[in-house]
Amino acid sequence: MMSYSSNARLLAGDPAFSVIDIPDEFQPLIEYGMAIRKGADDETRSLRDFLLSETGQEILNKSGFSPVG
């Protein structure tokens, strides 16, 4: 099984799994997009704004995601 490294902590205690690093030249470039529909409610816009804020970006970075831009 291949999974994101952010899932490794969930498998750390299971002896059936090993976590190995993939060499950089074989690392896939994975990009996630974000979009909200026209007319989205205030909560949706607030979530978007939070994820793009400095605090939101710090949380995502600590979880292994690169910052926006």
mmCIF file of the N, C-alpha and C atoms, coordinates in Angstrom:
data_MODEL
# 
_entry.id   MODEL 
# 
loop_
_atom_site.group_PDB 
_atom_site.id 
_atom_site.type_symbol 
_atom_site.label_atom_id 
_atom_site.label_alt_id 
_atom_site.label_comp_id 
_atom_site.label_asym_id 
_atom_site.label_entity_id 
_atom_site.label_seq_id 
_atom_site.pdbx_PDB_ins_code 
_atom_site.Cartn_x 
_atom_site.Cartn_y 
_atom_site.Cartn_z 
_atom_site.occupancy 
_atom_site.B_iso_or_equiv 
_atom_site.pdbx_formal_charge 
_atom_site.auth_seq_id 
_atom_site.auth_comp_id 
_atom_site.auth_asym_id 
_atom_site.auth_atom_id 
_atom_site.pdbx_PDB_model_num 
ATOM 1   N N  . MET A 1 1  ? 0.849   -1.172 0.000  1.00 0.00 ? 1  MET A N  1 
ATOM 2   C CA . MET A 1 1  ? 0.000   0.000  0.000  1.00 0.00 ? 1  MET A CA 1 
ATOM 3   C C  . MET A 1 1  ? 0.893   1.232  0.000  1.00 0.00 ? 1  MET A C  1 
ATOM 4   N N  . MET A 1 2  ? 0.513   2.224  -0.742 1.00 0.00 ? 2  MET A N  1 
ATOM 5   C CA . MET A 1 2  ? 1.209   3.498  -0.717 1.00 0.00 ? 2  MET A CA 1 
ATOM 6   C C  . MET A 1 2  ? 0.216   4.523  -0.188 1.00 0.00 ? 2  MET A C  1 
ATOM 7   N N  . SER A 1 3  ? 0.698   5.372  0.698  1.00 0.00 ? 3  SER A N  1 
ATOM 8   C CA . SER A 1 3  ? -0.176  6.359  1.316  1.00 0.00 ? 3  SER A CA 1 
ATOM 9   C C  . SER A 1 3  ? 0.613   7.629  1.561  1.00 0.00 ? 3  SER A C  1 
ATOM 10  N N  . TYR A 1 4  ? -0.073  8.675  1.914  1.00 0.00 ? 4  TYR A N  1 
ATOM 11  C CA . TYR A 1 4  ? 0.572   9.938  2.261  1.00 0.00 ? 4  TYR A CA 1 
ATOM 12  C C  . TYR A 1 4  ? 1.346   9.792  3.559  1.00 0.00 ? 4  TYR A C  1 
ATOM 13  N N  . SER A 1 5  ? 2.444   10.531 3.673  1.00 0.00 ? 5  SER A N  1 
ATOM 14  C CA . SER A 1 5  ? 3.238   10.458 4.905  1.00 0.00 ? 5  SER A CA 1 
ATOM 15  C C  . SER A 1 5  ? 2.451   10.986 6.102  1.00 0.00 ? 5  SER A C  1 
ATOM 16  N N  . SER A 1 6  ? 1.455   11.841 5.852  1.00 0.00 ? 6  SER A N  1 
ATOM 17  C CA . SER A 1 6  ? 0.636   12.335 6.966  1.00 0.00 ? 6  SER A CA 1 
ATOM 18  C C  . SER A 1 6  ? -0.160  11.201 7.611  1.00 0.00 ? 6  SER A C  1 
ATOM 19  N N  . ASN A 1 7  ? -0.350  10.089 6.896  1.00 0.00 ? 7  ASN A N  1 
ATOM 20  C CA . ASN A 1 7  ? -1.040  8.922  7.463  1.00 0.00 ? 7  ASN A CA 1 
ATOM 21  C C  . ASN A 1 7  ? -0.093  8.019  8.244  1.00 0.00 ? 7  ASN A C  1 
ATOM 22  N N  . ALA A 1 8  ? 1.203   8.236  8.119  1.00 0.00 ? 8  ALA A N  1 
ATOM 23  C CA . ALA A 1 8  ? 2.184   7.348  8.746  1.00 0.00 ? 8  ALA A CA 1 
ATOM 24  C C  . ALA A 1 8  ? 1.987   7.266  10.250 1.00 0.00 ? 8  ALA A C  1 
ATOM 25  N N  . ARG A 1 9  ? 1.632   8.366  10.869 1.00 0.00 ? 9  ARG A N  1 
ATOM 26  C CA . ARG A 1 9  ? 1.445   8.351  12.332 1.00 0.00 ? 9  ARG A CA 1 
ATOM 27  C C  . ARG A 1 9  ? 0.298   7.428  12.738 1.00 0.00 ? 9  ARG A C  1 
ATOM 28  N N  . LEU A 1 10 ? -0.659  7.236  11.849 1.00 0.00 ? 10 LEU A N  1 
ATOM 29  C CA . LEU A 1 10 ? -1.780  6.342  12.150 1.00 0.00 ? 10 LEU A CA 1 
ATOM 30  C C  . LEU A 1 10 ? -1.355  4.879  12.108 1.00 0.00 ? 10 LEU A C  1 
ATOM 31  N N  . LEU A 1 11 ? -0.297  4.591  11.362 1.00 0.00 ? 11 LEU A N  1 
ATOM 32  C CA . LEU A 1 11 ? 0.161   3.214  11.190 1.00 0.00 ? 11 LEU A CA 1 
ATOM 33  C C  . LEU A 1 11 ? 1.405   2.909  12.017 1.00 0.00 ? 11 LEU A C  1 
ATOM 34  N N  . ALA A 1 12 ? 1.929   3.896  12.720 1.00 0.00 ? 12 ALA A N  1 
ATOM 35  C CA . ALA A 1 12 ? 3.210   3.752  13.422 1.00 0.00 ? 12 ALA A CA 1 
ATOM 36  C C  . ALA A 1 12 ? 3.230   2.570  14.388 1.00 0.00 ? 12 ALA A C  1 
ATOM 37  N N  . GLY A 1 13 ? 2.130   2.263  15.034 1.00 0.00 ? 13 GLY A N  1 
ATOM 38  C CA . GLY A 1 13 ? 2.105   1.189  16.013 1.00 0.00 ? 13 GLY A CA 1 
ATOM 39  C C  . GLY A 1 13 ? 1.782   -0.177 15.449 1.00 0.00 ? 13 GLY A C  1 
ATOM 40  N N  . ASP A 1 14 ? 1.542   -0.253 14.148 1.00 0.00 ? 14 ASP A N  1 
ATOM 41  C CA . ASP A 1 14 ? 1.160   -1.520 13.522 1.00 0.00 ? 14 ASP A CA 1 
ATOM 42  C C  . ASP A 1 14 ? 2.386   -2.168 12.882 1.00 0.00 ? 14 ASP A C  1 
ATOM 43  N N  . PRO A 1 15 ? 2.836   -3.317 13.409 1.00 0.00 ? 15 PRO A N  1 
ATOM 44  C CA . PRO A 1 15 ? 4.047   -3.957 12.875 1.00 0.00 ? 15 PRO A CA 1 
ATOM 45  C C  . PRO A 1 15 ? 3.889   -4.467 11.445 1.00 0.00 ? 15 PRO A C  1 
ATOM 46  N N  . ALA A 1 16 ? 2.678   -4.503 10.922 1.00 0.00 ? 16 ALA A N  1 
ATOM 47  C CA . ALA A 1 16 ? 2.466   -4.973 9.556  1.00 0.00 ? 16 ALA A CA 1 
ATOM 48  C C  . ALA A 1 16 ? 2.872   -3.919 8.521  1.00 0.00 ? 16 ALA A C  1 
ATOM 49  N N  . PHE A 1 17 ? 3.098   -2.690 8.966  1.00 0.00 ? 17 PHE A N  1 
ATOM 50  C CA . PHE A 1 17 ? 3.415   -1.599 8.047  1.00 0.00 ? 17 PHE A CA 1 
ATOM 51  C C  . PHE A 1 17 ? 4.801   -1.043 8.312  1.00 0.00 ? 17 PHE A C  1 
ATOM 52  N N  . SER A 1 18 ? 5.454   -0.618 7.255  1.00 0.00 ? 18 SER A N  1 
ATOM 53  C CA . SER A 1 18 ? 6.734   0.074  7.352  1.00 0.00 ? 18 SER A CA 1 
ATOM 54  C C  . SER A 1 18 ? 6.588   1.418  6.660  1.00 0.00 ? 18 SER A C  1 
ATOM 55  N N  . VAL A 1 19 ? 7.292   2.401  7.144  1.00 0.00 ? 19 VAL A N  1 
ATOM 56  C CA . VAL A 1 19 ? 7.287   3.713  6.519  1.00 0.00 ? 19 VAL A CA 1 
ATOM 57  C C  . VAL A 1 19 ? 8.673   3.941  5.934  1.00 0.00 ? 19 VAL A C  1 
ATOM 58  N N  . ILE A 1 20 ? 8.703   4.195  4.640  1.00 0.00 ? 20 ILE A N  1 
ATOM 59  C CA . ILE A 1 20 ? 9.972   4.485  3.978  1.00 0.00 ? 20 ILE A CA 1 
ATOM 60  C C  . ILE A 1 20 ? 9.826   5.790  3.199  1.00 0.00 ? 20 ILE A C  1 
ATOM 61  N N  . ASP A 1 21 ? 10.932  6.466  3.010  1.00 0.00 ? 21 ASP A N  1 
ATOM 62  C CA . ASP A 1 21 ? 10.926  7.687  2.206  1.00 0.00 ? 21 ASP A CA 1 
ATOM 63  C C  . ASP A 1 21 ? 11.154  7.322  0.750  1.00 0.00 ? 21 ASP A C  1 
ATOM 64  N N  . ILE A 1 22 ? 10.399  7.964  -0.122 1.00 0.00 ? 22 ILE A N  1 
ATOM 65  C CA . ILE A 1 22 ? 10.567  7.788  -1.561 1.00 0.00 ? 22 ILE A CA 1 
ATOM 66  C C  . ILE A 1 22 ? 11.616  8.800  -2.016 1.00 0.00 ? 22 ILE A C  1 
ATOM 67  N N  . PRO A 1 23 ? 12.610  8.377  -2.783 1.00 0.00 ? 23 PRO A N  1 
ATOM 68  C CA . PRO A 1 23 ? 13.611  9.328  -3.263 1.00 0.00 ? 23 PRO A CA 1 
ATOM 69  C C  . PRO A 1 23 ? 12.956  10.495 -4.008 1.00 0.00 ? 23 PRO A C  1 
ATOM 70  N N  . ASP A 1 24 ? 13.551  11.672 -3.877 1.00 0.00 ? 24 ASP A N  1 
ATOM 71  C CA . ASP A 1 24 ? 12.981  12.882 -4.466 1.00 0.00 ? 24 ASP A CA 1 
ATOM 72  C C  . ASP A 1 24 ? 12.631  12.741 -5.937 1.00 0.00 ? 24 ASP A C  1 
ATOM 73  N N  . GLU A 1 25 ? 13.481  12.049 -6.703 1.00 0.00 ? 25 GLU A N  1 
ATOM 74  C CA . GLU A 1 25 ? 13.225  11.951 -8.144 1.00 0.00 ? 25 GLU A CA 1 
ATOM 75  C C  . GLU A 1 25 ? 11.967  11.143 -8.471 1.00 0.00 ? 25 GLU A C  1 
ATOM 76  N N  . PHE A 1 26 ? 11.452  10.408 -7.504 1.00 0.00 ? 26 PHE A N  1 
ATOM 77  C CA . PHE A 1 26 ? 10.235  9.632  -7.711 1.00 0.00 ? 26 PHE A CA 1 
ATOM 78  C C  . PHE A 1 26 ? 9.025   10.215 -6.992 1.00 0.00 ? 26 PHE A C  1 
ATOM 79  N N  . GLN A 1 27 ? 9.219   11.336 -6.325 1.00 0.00 ? 27 GLN A N  1 
ATOM 80  C CA . GLN A 1 27 ? 8.123   11.967 -5.592 1.00 0.00 ? 27 GLN A CA 1 
ATOM 81  C C  . GLN A 1 27 ? 7.129   12.587 -6.576 1.00 0.00 ? 27 GLN A C  1 
ATOM 82  N N  . PRO A 1 28 ? 5.878   12.240 -6.475 1.00 0.00 ? 28 PRO A N  1 
ATOM 83  C CA . PRO A 1 28 ? 4.885   12.878 -7.342 1.00 0.00 ? 28 PRO A CA 1 
ATOM 84  C C  . PRO A 1 28 ? 4.604   14.300 -6.854 1.00 0.00 ? 28 PRO A C  1 
ATOM 85  N N  . LEU A 1 29 ? 4.304   15.174 -7.775 1.00 0.00 ? 29 LEU A N  1 
ATOM 86  C CA . LEU A 1 29 ? 3.881   16.525 -7.420 1.00 0.00 ? 29 LEU A CA 1 
ATOM 87  C C  . LEU A 1 29 ? 2.361   16.495 -7.312 1.00 0.00 ? 29 LEU A C  1 
ATOM 88  N N  . ILE A 1 30 ? 1.876   16.681 -6.119 1.00 0.00 ? 30 ILE A N  1 
ATOM 89  C CA . ILE A 1 30 ? 0.435   16.640 -5.881 1.00 0.00 ? 30 ILE A CA 1 
ATOM 90  C C  . ILE A 1 30 ? -0.008  18.031 -5.483 1.00 0.00 ? 30 ILE A C  1 
ATOM 91  N N  . GLU A 1 31 ? -0.940  18.574 -6.217 1.00 0.00 ? 31 GLU A N  1 
ATOM 92  C CA . GLU A 1 31 ? -1.462  19.903 -5.925 1.00 0.00 ? 31 GLU A CA 1 
ATOM 93  C C  . GLU A 1 31 ? -2.956  19.801 -5.671 1.00 0.00 ? 31 GLU A C  1 
ATOM 94  N N  . TYR A 1 32 ? -3.392  20.501 -4.644 1.00 0.00 ? 32 TYR A N  1 
ATOM 95  C CA . TYR A 1 32 ? -4.807  20.545 -4.316 1.00 0.00 ? 32 TYR A CA 1 
ATOM 96  C C  . TYR A 1 32 ? -5.332  21.938 -4.618 1.00 0.00 ? 32 TYR A C  1 
ATOM 97  N N  . GLY A 1 33 ? -6.502  21.981 -5.154 1.00 0.00 ? 33 GLY A N  1 
ATOM 98  C CA . GLY A 1 33 ? -7.140  23.258 -5.421 1.00 0.00 ? 33 GLY A CA 1 
ATOM 99  C C  . GLY A 1 33 ? -8.275  23.496 -4.439 1.00 0.00 ? 33 GLY A C  1 
ATOM 100 N N  . MET A 1 34 ? -8.710  24.712 -4.381 1.00 0.00 ? 34 MET A N  1 
ATOM 101 C CA . MET A 1 34 ? -9.845  25.039 -3.533 1.00 0.00 ? 34 MET A CA 1 
ATOM 102 C C  . MET A 1 34 ? -10.751 25.964 -4.337 1.00 0.00 ? 34 MET A C  1 
ATOM 103 N N  . ALA A 1 35 ? -12.022 25.693 -4.286 1.00 0.00 ? 35 ALA A N  1 
ATOM 104 C CA . ALA A 1 35 ? -13.003 26.529 -4.962 1.00 0.00 ? 35 ALA A CA 1 
ATOM 105 C C  . ALA A 1 35 ? -14.274 26.526 -4.121 1.00 0.00 ? 35 ALA A C  1 
ATOM 106 N N  . ILE A 1 36 ? -14.965 27.609 -4.171 1.00 0.00 ? 36 ILE A N  1 
ATOM 107 C CA . ILE A 1 36 ? -16.291 27.652 -3.548 1.00 0.00 ? 36 ILE A CA 1 
ATOM 108 C C  . ILE A 1 36 ? -17.280 28.113 -4.612 1.00 0.00 ? 36 ILE A C  1 
ATOM 109 N N  . ARG A 1 37 ? -18.467 27.630 -4.503 1.00 0.00 ? 37 ARG A N  1 
ATOM 110 C CA . ARG A 1 37 ? -19.454 27.962 -5.525 1.00 0.00 ? 37 ARG A CA 1 
ATOM 111 C C  . ARG A 1 37 ? -19.967 29.384 -5.340 1.00 0.00 ? 37 ARG A C  1 
ATOM 112 N N  . LYS A 1 38 ? -20.408 29.955 -6.420 1.00 0.00 ? 38 LYS A N  1 
ATOM 113 C CA . LYS A 1 38 ? -21.003 31.282 -6.380 1.00 0.00 ? 38 LYS A CA 1 
ATOM 114 C C  . LYS A 1 38 ? -22.229 31.235 -5.464 1.00 0.00 ? 38 LYS A C  1 
ATOM 115 N N  . GLY A 1 39 ? -22.336 32.186 -4.580 1.00 0.00 ? 39 GLY A N  1 
ATOM 116 C CA . GLY A 1 39 ? -23.456 32.214 -3.656 1.00 0.00 ? 39 GLY A CA 1 
ATOM 117 C C  . GLY A 1 39 ? -23.255 31.347 -2.426 1.00 0.00 ? 39 GLY A C  1 
ATOM 118 N N  . ALA A 1 40 ? -22.021 30.905 -2.188 1.00 0.00 ? 40 ALA A N  1 
ATOM 119 C CA . ALA A 1 40 ? -21.740 30.065 -1.011 1.00 0.00 ? 40 ALA A CA 1 
ATOM 120 C C  . ALA A 1 40 ? -22.079 30.835 0.260  1.00 0.00 ? 40 ALA A C  1 
ATOM 121 N N  . ASP A 1 41 ? -22.433 30.092 1.301  1.00 0.00 ? 41 ASP A N  1 
ATOM 122 C CA . ASP A 1 41 ? -22.818 30.736 2.556  1.00 0.00 ? 41 ASP A CA 1 
ATOM 123 C C  . ASP A 1 41 ? -21.601 31.322 3.283  1.00 0.00 ? 41 ASP A C  1 
ATOM 124 N N  . ASP A 1 42 ? -21.876 32.109 4.310  1.00 0.00 ? 42 ASP A N  1 
ATOM 125 C CA . ASP A 1 42 ? -20.824 32.788 5.069  1.00 0.00 ? 42 ASP A CA 1 
ATOM 126 C C  . ASP A 1 42 ? -19.840 31.811 5.709  1.00 0.00 ? 42 ASP A C  1 
ATOM 127 N N  . GLU A 1 43 ? -20.341 30.671 6.200  1.00 0.00 ? 43 GLU A N  1 
ATOM 128 C CA . GLU A 1 43 ? -19.460 29.691 6.839  1.00 0.00 ? 43 GLU A CA 1 
ATOM 129 C C  . GLU A 1 43 ? -18.434 29.143 5.853  1.00 0.00 ? 43 GLU A C  1 
ATOM 130 N N  . THR A 1 44 ? -18.865 28.922 4.630  1.00 0.00 ? 44 THR A N  1 
ATOM 131 C CA . THR A 1 44 ? -17.956 28.415 3.604  1.00 0.00 ? 44 THR A CA 1 
ATOM 132 C C  . THR A 1 44 ? -16.881 29.439 3.292  1.00 0.00 ? 44 THR A C  1 
ATOM 133 N N  . ARG A 1 45 ? -17.272 30.686 3.132  1.00 0.00 ? 45 ARG A N  1 
ATOM 134 C CA . ARG A 1 45 ? -16.293 31.738 2.865  1.00 0.00 ? 45 ARG A CA 1 
ATOM 135 C C  . ARG A 1 45 ? -15.355 31.919 4.053  1.00 0.00 ? 45 ARG A C  1 
ATOM 136 N N  . SER A 1 46 ? -15.890 31.774 5.266  1.00 0.00 ? 46 SER A N  1 
ATOM 137 C CA . SER A 1 46 ? -15.043 31.883 6.462  1.00 0.00 ? 46 SER A CA 1 
ATOM 138 C C  . SER A 1 46 ? -14.009 30.763 6.511  1.00 0.00 ? 46 SER A C  1 
ATOM 139 N N  . LEU A 1 47 ? -14.403 29.548 6.147  1.00 0.00 ? 47 LEU A N  1 
ATOM 140 C CA . LEU A 1 47 ? -13.456 28.432 6.111  1.00 0.00 ? 47 LEU A CA 1 
ATOM 141 C C  . LEU A 1 47 ? -12.361 28.708 5.087  1.00 0.00 ? 47 LEU A C  1 
ATOM 142 N N  . ARG A 1 48 ? -12.750 29.155 3.899  1.00 0.00 ? 48 ARG A N  1 
ATOM 143 C CA . ARG A 1 48 ? -11.756 29.502 2.875  1.00 0.00 ? 48 ARG A CA 1 
ATOM 144 C C  . ARG A 1 48 ? -10.783 30.555 3.392  1.00 0.00 ? 48 ARG A C  1 
ATOM 145 N N  . ASP A 1 49 ? -11.333 31.599 4.004  1.00 0.00 ? 49 ASP A N  1 
ATOM 146 C CA . ASP A 1 49 ? -10.490 32.675 4.516  1.00 0.00 ? 49 ASP A CA 1 
ATOM 147 C C  . ASP A 1 49 ? -9.547  32.170 5.600  1.00 0.00 ? 49 ASP A C  1 
ATOM 148 N N  . PHE A 1 50 ? -10.031 31.279 6.457  1.00 0.00 ? 50 PHE A N  1 
ATOM 149 C CA . PHE A 1 50 ? -9.182  30.727 7.504  1.00 0.00 ? 50 PHE A CA 1 
ATOM 150 C C  . PHE A 1 50 ? -8.067  29.882 6.913  1.00 0.00 ? 50 PHE A C  1 
ATOM 151 N N  . LEU A 1 51 ? -8.398  29.009 5.965  1.00 0.00 ? 51 LEU A N  1 
ATOM 152 C CA . LEU A 1 51 ? -7.376  28.146 5.363  1.00 0.00 ? 51 LEU A CA 1 
ATOM 153 C C  . LEU A 1 51 ? -6.287  28.960 4.669  1.00 0.00 ? 51 LEU A C  1 
ATOM 154 N N  . LEU A 1 52 ? -6.647  30.113 4.132  1.00 0.00 ? 52 LEU A N  1 
ATOM 155 C CA . LEU A 1 52 ? -5.680  30.958 3.449  1.00 0.00 ? 52 LEU A CA 1 
ATOM 156 C C  . LEU A 1 52 ? -4.987  31.943 4.391  1.00 0.00 ? 52 LEU A C  1 
ATOM 157 N N  . SER A 1 53 ? -5.448  32.032 5.625  1.00 0.00 ? 53 SER A N  1 
ATOM 158 C CA . SER A 1 53 ? -4.846  32.957 6.591  1.00 0.00 ? 53 SER A CA 1 
ATOM 159 C C  . SER A 1 53 ? -3.487  32.442 7.054  1.00 0.00 ? 53 SER A C  1 
ATOM 160 N N  . GLU A 1 54 ? -2.746  33.299 7.736  1.00 0.00 ? 54 GLU A N  1 
ATOM 161 C CA . GLU A 1 54 ? -1.438  32.897 8.261  1.00 0.00 ? 54 GLU A CA 1 
ATOM 162 C C  . GLU A 1 54 ? -1.572  31.708 9.212  1.00 0.00 ? 54 GLU A C  1 
ATOM 163 N N  . THR A 1 55 ? -2.557  31.743 10.095 1.00 0.00 ? 55 THR A N  1 
ATOM 164 C CA . THR A 1 55 ? -2.773  30.640 11.038 1.00 0.00 ? 55 THR A CA 1 
ATOM 165 C C  . THR A 1 55 ? -3.143  29.357 10.307 1.00 0.00 ? 55 THR A C  1 
ATOM 166 N N  . GLY A 1 56 ? -4.051  29.450 9.358  1.00 0.00 ? 56 GLY A N  1 
ATOM 167 C CA . GLY A 1 56 ? -4.458  28.275 8.585  1.00 0.00 ? 56 GLY A CA 1 
ATOM 168 C C  . GLY A 1 56 ? -3.290  27.678 7.812  1.00 0.00 ? 56 GLY A C  1 
ATOM 169 N N  . GLN A 1 57 ? -2.475  28.532 7.229  1.00 0.00 ? 57 GLN A N  1 
ATOM 170 C CA . GLN A 1 57 ? -1.314  28.063 6.486  1.00 0.00 ? 57 GLN A CA 1 
ATOM 171 C C  . GLN A 1 57 ? -0.298  27.396 7.409  1.00 0.00 ? 57 GLN A C  1 
ATOM 172 N N  . GLU A 1 58 ? -0.130  27.928 8.623  1.00 0.00 ? 58 GLU A N  1 
ATOM 173 C CA . GLU A 1 58 ? 0.776   27.299 9.592  1.00 0.00 ? 58 GLU A CA 1 
ATOM 174 C C  . GLU A 1 58 ? 0.294   25.899 9.964  1.00 0.00 ? 58 GLU A C  1 
ATOM 175 N N  . ILE A 1 59 ? -1.014  25.757 10.192 1.00 0.00 ? 59 ILE A N  1 
ATOM 176 C CA . ILE A 1 59 ? -1.582  24.450 10.538 1.00 0.00 ? 59 ILE A CA 1 
ATOM 177 C C  . ILE A 1 59 ? -1.375  23.469 9.384  1.00 0.00 ? 59 ILE A C  1 
ATOM 178 N N  . LEU A 1 60 ? -1.663  23.902 8.175  1.00 0.00 ? 60 LEU A N  1 
ATOM 179 C CA . LEU A 1 60 ? -1.483  23.026 7.016  1.00 0.00 ? 60 LEU A CA 1 
ATOM 180 C C  . LEU A 1 60 ? -0.013  22.664 6.836  1.00 0.00 ? 60 LEU A C  1 
ATOM 181 N N  . ASN A 1 61 ? 0.885   23.622 7.050  1.00 0.00 ? 61 ASN A N  1 
ATOM 182 C CA . ASN A 1 61 ? 2.315   23.359 6.923  1.00 0.00 ? 61 ASN A CA 1 
ATOM 183 C C  . ASN A 1 61 ? 2.779   22.327 7.942  1.00 0.00 ? 61 ASN A C  1 
ATOM 184 N N  . LYS A 1 62 ? 2.291   22.424 9.180  1.00 0.00 ? 62 LYS A N  1 
ATOM 185 C CA . LYS A 1 62 ? 2.653   21.450 10.212 1.00 0.00 ? 62 LYS A CA 1 
ATOM 186 C C  . LYS A 1 62 ? 2.131   20.058 9.877  1.00 0.00 ? 62 LYS A C  1 
ATOM 187 N N  . SER A 1 63 ? 1.116   20.004 9.014  1.00 0.00 ? 63 SER A N  1 
ATOM 188 C CA . SER A 1 63 ? 0.555   18.719 8.594  1.00 0.00 ? 63 SER A CA 1 
ATOM 189 C C  . SER A 1 63 ? 1.196   18.200 7.315  1.00 0.00 ? 63 SER A C  1 
ATOM 190 N N  . GLY A 1 64 ? 2.237   18.890 6.856  1.00 0.00 ? 64 GLY A N  1 
ATOM 191 C CA . GLY A 1 64 ? 2.980   18.402 5.701  1.00 0.00 ? 64 GLY A CA 1 
ATOM 192 C C  . GLY A 1 64 ? 2.610   19.032 4.371  1.00 0.00 ? 64 GLY A C  1 
ATOM 193 N N  . PHE A 1 65 ? 1.746   20.028 4.376  1.00 0.00 ? 65 PHE A N  1 
ATOM 194 C CA . PHE A 1 65 ? 1.357   20.694 3.143  1.00 0.00 ? 65 PHE A CA 1 
ATOM 195 C C  . PHE A 1 65 ? 2.217   21.936 2.922  1.00 0.00 ? 65 PHE A C  1 
ATOM 196 N N  . SER A 1 66 ? 2.521   22.220 1.684  1.00 0.00 ? 66 SER A N  1 
ATOM 197 C CA . SER A 1 66 ? 3.281   23.423 1.355  1.00 0.00 ? 66 SER A CA 1 
ATOM 198 C C  . SER A 1 66 ? 2.353   24.625 1.395  1.00 0.00 ? 66 SER A C  1 
ATOM 199 N N  . PRO A 1 67 ? 2.894   25.797 1.686  1.00 0.00 ? 67 PRO A N  1 
ATOM 200 C CA . PRO A 1 67 ? 2.047   26.988 1.724  1.00 0.00 ? 67 PRO A CA 1 
ATOM 201 C C  . PRO A 1 67 ? 1.537   27.380 0.339  1.00 0.00 ? 67 PRO A C  1 
ATOM 202 N N  . VAL A 1 68 ? 0.502   28.176 0.329  1.00 0.00 ? 68 VAL A N  1 
ATOM 203 C CA . VAL A 1 68 ? -0.076  28.681 -0.926 1.00 0.00 ? 68 VAL A CA 1 
ATOM 204 C C  . VAL A 1 68 ? 0.967   29.535 -1.630 1.00 0.00 ? 68 VAL A C  1 
ATOM 205 N N  . GLY A 1 69 ? 1.014   29.395 -2.945 1.00 0.00 ? 69 GLY A N  1 
ATOM 206 C CA . GLY A 1 69 ? 1.899   30.244 -3.739 1.00 0.00 ? 69 GLY A CA 1 
ATOM 207 C C  . GLY A 1 69 ? 3.239   29.671 -3.887 1.00 0.00 ? 69 GLY A C  1 
# 
